[in-house]
């Protein structure tokens, strides 16, 4: 029988805590927990429960990544909230409020450099605010006031705003100081199931025209192209989970008859149904990517402050080896 030392050239190392960055296939002994550990990878996507938000709400926006995210504004039908919370991978902390409370808006950027735009504050708004890590500042408005839009962007100086109610095709990009109208999407819609990406590589999927649709459009920096549809037609899902037009996650939403727990991952060619979120949820916020996603808040069916973390197939996974 082959021994671990013979395979890798050294004995199993003992640590008091798990190593910070284990490599795939590494085996070690945790002397504190008295367990033998193996660094492998996931074979399918899965959801885990994260820390609850402080304020339950829906129709909120998100920005950032799984371990460093923002939950922005939203509603409890009523009131509208101007509250913003910051997530560190385990818990949420309230930070500086936005200036304009709103719902059905979009978010973009990072935990320390974010943008929120559009939405409804009594009526459809064009208001845009930027976050510098300590305060929110009102900046140049969208050219077209709208609610139920989607959008994303890597920073608060390069973002994209897509569609909106009622059945809008308009798309605008943000350069840090102003919004510019660019090529329209092919199918006008609002109440998107989600959007993802950047000003040069984006995706907009699902939503409502005169019915809930599975339409999926990809942006390459110059044109929108209809590509493979979602498996489930829905709107009102988690926004901004994904980093480009080849990386996106659709989770939750409303099908026209019921909220859904359906989750699908996009690889640039097709959508694949994977593990459902733990509770059917609509009007939820989102952040991260299709390998490390985050969704929070929404309704399921009542207002919720729940947070769920997604780990995609092929992601690192530390496992305990059963020696019995």
Secondary structure, 3 states (H helix, E strand, C coil): CCCHHHHHCCCCEEECCCCCCCCCCCEEEECCCCEEEEEEECCCCEEEECCCCCCCCECCEEEEECCEEEEEEEECCCCEEEEEEEECCCCEEEECCCCCCCECCEEEECCCCEEEECCECCCECCCEEEECCCCEEEECCCCCCCECCEEEEEECCEEEEECCECCCCCEEEECCCCEEEECCCCCCCECCCEEEECCCCEEEECCECCCECCCEEEECCCCEEEECCCCCCCECCCCCCEEECCEEEEECCECCCCECCCEEEECCCCEEEECCCCCCCECCEEEECCCEEEEECCECCCECCCEEEEECCCCEEEEEECCC
